[in-house]
Amino acid sequence: MDVANVFRADDTNVGDWHCAPFRYFDLGRAYLDILDFEPSTEGHDESVKALADRHVVLGGGGLMAKTFHPKLAHLAEQRPRLLSLVAWGIAESEYVDRSGGLVPPYPGPLPDYMSAFDLIALRDTGGNLHSRVEWAPCVSCMAPAFDKHPKVTRHAVIYEHKSIPIPIDGLDRVSNEGRSLESKVAFLGSAELVITNSYHGAYRAILLGRRVLAVPNMSKIVPISPPAGNL
């Protein structure tokens, strides 16, 4: 099966880097960074050429956001050239306060361009779930790092988004910067309580069975609980 994978290929953000399904399933190794998905100034869209006549898997990550809406709309326009178009474990990230302020949940509908997708599976819960949408957790739960059982050695730690520091002193902290999932999982698992404003920080701490205090500087962190009956 000829598959191309589209996600935010940011190797400086451990959450983005490890949330693509092809890392855990046999979906080929070809991928495209969503930031590169736009027509060139010469009118020759290299991204379209790379995806034509393939099954395209978008995800994961908080891609339904202001930064990515034009790029996802452009991707959706290419559906007639593709064998199929699937969204796997994506999410909204409409509200962000990089100054550290708190944001409300995003109550809005799916973007119109999502109607071009053959299958939609969101990691979000709540109002966005309807008859065309499935729920699927971030696929990074399949990572071998979660087969280990870190020992709790401290009460609380801070795991912060690299661009939004959490203003609490006196606790050990790391950010989501970097690409080593194993080291982040070991840190998250070392504490009874994880204070975080990172979606993947909260998600991965929950996978490890740790208590989580989520700081909603971004709306994508709010709908992290699974729908009833899925766990």
C-alpha positions as CSV (number, residue, x, y, z in Angstrom):
1,M,0.0,0.0,0.0
2,D,1.5,3.3,-1.0
3,V,1.0,5.7,1.9
4,A,2.3,9.3,2.5
5,N,2.2,10.7,6.0
6,V,1.6,14.4,6.8
7,F,2.3,15.8,10.3
8,R,4.2,18.6,12.0
9,A,7.6,17.2,11.6
10,D,9.3,19.3,14.3
11,D,12.2,17.4,15.8
12,T,12.6,20.1,18.4
13,N,9.2,19.3,19.9
14,V,9.0,15.7,21.4
15,G,5.2,15.7,21.3
16,D,4.9,16.5,17.6
17,W,7.9,14.3,16.6
18,H,6.5,11.1,18.1
19,C,2.7,11.5,17.3
20,A,2.7,10.3,13.7
21,P,1.1,6.9,13.1
22,F,3.7,5.6,10.7
23,R,6.2,5.4,13.6
24,Y,4.2,2.6,15.1
25,F,2.3,1.0,12.2
26,D,3.3,-0.2,8.7
27,L,2.4,2.9,6.8
28,G,5.7,3.4,4.9
29,R,8.3,6.0,5.8
30,A,7.4,8.8,3.4
31,Y,6.3,11.9,5.2
32,L,5.7,15.6,4.6
33,D,5.8,18.4,7.1
34,I,2.5,20.2,7.1
35,L,4.3,23.6,7.1
36,D,5.7,22.8,3.7
37,F,2.3,22.1,2.2
38,E,1.5,25.1,0.1
39,P,1.8,26.1,-3.6
40,S,5.1,27.3,-4.7
41,T,5.5,30.8,-6.1
42,E,6.1,29.3,-9.5
43,G,2.8,27.4,-9.4
44,H,4.4,24.0,-9.2
45,D,3.1,22.5,-6.0
46,E,5.8,19.9,-5.0
47,S,3.7,18.8,-2.0
48,V,0.8,17.8,-4.3
49,K,3.2,15.9,-6.6
50,A,4.5,14.0,-3.5
51,L,1.0,12.9,-2.4
52,A,-0.8,12.2,-5.7
53,D,-2.1,8.7,-6.2
54,R,-1.3,7.7,-2.6
55,H,-3.3,7.1,0.6
56,V,-2.6,10.1,2.8
57,V,-2.6,9.9,6.6
58,L,-2.7,13.2,8.4
59,G,-1.7,13.3,12.0
60,G,-1.4,13.4,14.8
61,G,-1.1,16.6,16.7
62,G,-3.1,19.8,17.3
63,L,-3.3,20.6,13.6
64,M,-6.8,22.3,13.5
65,A,-5.3,25.7,14.4
66,K,-4.9,29.1,12.8
67,T,-1.4,28.3,11.7
68,F,-2.4,25.2,9.8
69,H,-5.9,26.0,8.5
70,P,-4.8,27.3,5.1
71,K,-2.5,24.3,4.7
72,L,-5.1,21.7,5.6
73,A,-7.6,23.4,3.4
74,H,-5.1,23.1,0.5
75,L,-4.6,19.5,1.4
76,A,-8.3,18.8,1.3
77,E,-8.6,20.4,-2.1
78,Q,-6.3,17.7,-3.4
79,R,-8.6,14.9,-2.4
80,P,-9.6,14.0,-6.1
81,R,-5.9,13.3,-6.7
82,L,-5.5,11.0,-3.7
83,L,-6.5,7.4,-3.2
84,S,-7.8,8.3,0.3
85,L,-7.5,11.0,2.9
86,V,-7.5,10.0,6.6
87,A,-7.2,12.2,9.7
88,W,-5.7,10.1,12.6
89,G,-5.5,11.4,16.1
90,I,-5.6,15.0,15.3
91,A,-7.0,17.8,17.5
92,E,-8.0,21.4,17.6
93,S,-5.7,24.1,19.0
94,E,-7.7,27.2,18.4
95,Y,-7.0,29.2,21.6
96,V,-3.5,29.8,22.7
97,D,-2.2,32.3,25.2
98,R,1.6,32.4,25.0
99,S,1.8,34.9,27.8
100,G,0.7,32.2,30.2
101,G,-3.0,33.2,30.6
102,L,-5.7,30.6,30.8
103,V,-8.0,30.0,27.8
104,P,-11.5,28.4,27.6
105,P,-12.4,25.2,25.8
106,Y,-13.1,25.6,22.1
107,P,-16.8,24.9,21.5
108,G,-16.8,25.3,17.7
109,P,-17.5,22.8,14.9
110,L,-15.0,21.1,12.7
111,P,-13.5,23.3,9.9
112,D,-15.4,22.9,6.6
113,Y,-12.4,21.4,4.8
114,M,-12.7,18.3,7.0
115,S,-15.7,17.3,4.9
116,A,-13.2,16.1,2.2
117,F,-11.7,13.5,4.5
118,D,-12.7,9.8,4.1
119,L,-12.2,9.0,7.7
120,I,-11.8,11.3,10.7
121,A,-10.5,10.1,14.1
122,L,-9.9,12.9,16.7
123,R,-8.1,12.7,19.9
124,D,-10.5,15.4,21.2
125,T,-13.6,14.6,23.1
126,G,-16.8,16.5,23.6
127,G,-18.9,18.5,21.1
128,N,-16.8,17.7,18.1
129,L,-17.7,14.0,18.2
130,H,-20.6,13.3,15.8
131,S,-21.6,10.6,13.3
132,R,-18.7,11.2,10.9
133,V,-16.0,11.3,13.6
134,E,-14.3,8.5,15.6
135,W,-12.3,8.9,18.7
136,A,-8.7,7.8,18.7
137,P,-6.0,8.6,21.3
138,C,-2.7,10.0,20.3
139,V,-0.8,7.0,18.7
140,S,2.3,7.7,20.8
141,C,0.7,5.5,23.4
142,M,2.2,2.6,21.3
143,A,5.8,3.7,22.0
144,P,8.0,1.1,23.7
145,A,8.9,3.7,26.3
146,F,5.6,3.1,28.0
147,D,6.4,-0.6,28.5
148,K,8.8,0.5,31.3
149,H,7.7,1.4,34.8
150,P,9.6,4.4,36.2
151,K,10.1,4.6,39.9
152,V,8.5,7.5,41.8
153,T,11.2,9.5,43.4
154,R,9.6,12.9,44.1
155,H,6.2,14.3,44.8
156,A,5.7,16.8,42.0
157,V,7.4,18.1,38.8
158,I,6.7,20.6,36.1
159,Y,6.5,19.7,32.5
160,E,6.0,22.9,30.4
161,H,5.6,23.8,26.8
162,K,8.9,25.1,25.6
163,S,7.4,28.5,24.6
164,I,5.1,28.9,27.6
165,P,6.9,28.6,30.9
166,I,4.9,27.8,34.0
167,P,5.6,30.4,36.8
168,I,6.1,28.1,39.7
169,D,9.3,27.9,41.7
170,G,10.8,25.1,43.8
171,L,10.1,22.1,41.6
172,D,12.2,20.2,39.1
173,R,11.1,20.9,35.5
174,V,11.7,20.0,31.9
175,S,10.0,21.3,28.7
176,N,8.8,19.4,25.6
177,E,11.8,20.6,23.7
178,G,13.9,17.9,22.1
179,R,13.2,14.5,20.5
180,S,14.0,11.9,23.2
181,L,10.7,10.4,24.2
182,E,12.4,8.0,26.6
183,S,13.9,10.8,28.7
184,K,10.6,12.7,28.9
185,V,8.7,9.6,29.9
186,A,11.3,8.8,32.6
187,F,10.9,12.3,34.0
188,L,7.1,12.3,33.9
189,G,7.1,8.9,35.6
190,S,9.4,10.0,38.4
191,A,6.7,12.0,40.2
192,E,3.4,11.4,41.9
193,L,2.0,14.6,40.4
194,V,2.8,16.3,37.1
195,I,1.9,20.0,36.6
196,T,1.8,20.7,32.9
197,N,0.5,23.0,30.1
198,S,1.5,20.6,27.4
199,Y,-1.1,18.2,25.9
200,H,1.4,15.4,25.5
201,G,2.8,16.1,29.0
202,A,-0.6,15.5,30.4
203,Y,-1.5,12.6,28.1
204,R,1.7,10.7,28.8
205,A,1.6,11.3,32.5
206,I,-1.9,9.8,32.5
207,L,-0.6,6.8,30.5
208,L,2.0,6.3,33.3
209,G,-0.7,6.4,36.0
210,R,0.4,9.7,37.4
211,R,-1.8,12.5,38.8
212,V,-2.0,15.5,36.5
213,L,-2.7,19.2,37.1
214,A,-3.3,20.6,33.7
215,V,-2.8,24.3,33.1
216,P,-5.0,25.4,30.1
217,N,-2.8,27.9,28.3
218,M,-4.0,26.1,25.1
219,S,-7.5,24.9,24.4
220,K,-6.2,21.6,23.1
221,I,-5.3,20.4,26.6
222,V,-8.9,20.7,27.9
223,P,-10.6,17.8,26.2
224,I,-8.0,15.2,27.1
225,S,-10.3,12.7,28.9
226,P,-11.4,9.8,26.8
227,P,-15.1,9.4,25.9
228,A,-17.1,7.3,28.3
229,G,-16.8,3.6,27.4
230,N,-13.4,3.8,25.6
231,L,-11.3,3.1,28.7
